[in-house]
């Protein structure tokens, strides 16, 4: 299989479905919320909600519009992702294949002045912090949370801010995503995009036209340099 090596000033990672798998907790949270909102179709929500901010999913599916109630319900939902992730024999929140190796390769650059990677997530600060700590990923400098932007994915705002916080131009960044909304966000920001087939089908990911598409991050290696990061992608 062909391998392509490219240099980027920074890598901008999505979190859920890219670095970690929180599916067990997300299912548990929606099942819990069905007790309050009995009309919701959990299977339908799971097929369309990934990569979208919690507040937007609650507005759409649970019809929560009051700002204070929306904030409280979003906090309750994201806490439930963690607290229900082991219920009924579920596997909990776990790190995805290939992530540990990439994090280890990027770790030496944490103390360097130039930030060569960060995370741009649709999750809130509270949940993202707890989820990353659960799997042993340290929060990078410049991380972008849901509340840091006015418009979430598929709008370009999260990745534009991520590039800005890394001190680089978006066109010199690689966005790593598992969701069509995230790929569209990265493309709209002017970044190169790498799609992962970890939560959506190959066809769904191909339709949003990422620059590269692989099964998971085990097909990717990184090498931090003085002025960025070299990324080798084995397309499969």
Buried (B, 14 or more C-beta within 10 A) or exposed (E): EEEEEBEBBBBBBBBBBBBBBBBBBBBBBBBBBBEEBEEBEBEEBBEEBBBBBBBBBBBEBBEBEEEEEBBEBBBBBBBBBBEBBBBEEBEBBBBBBBBBBBBEBBEEBEEEEBBBBBBBBBBBBBBBBBBBEBBEBEEBEBBBBBBBBEEBBBBBBBBBBBBEBBEBEBEBBBBBBBBBBBBBBBBBBBBBBBBBBBBBEEEBBBEBEBBBBBBBBBBBBBEBEEEBBEBEBBEE
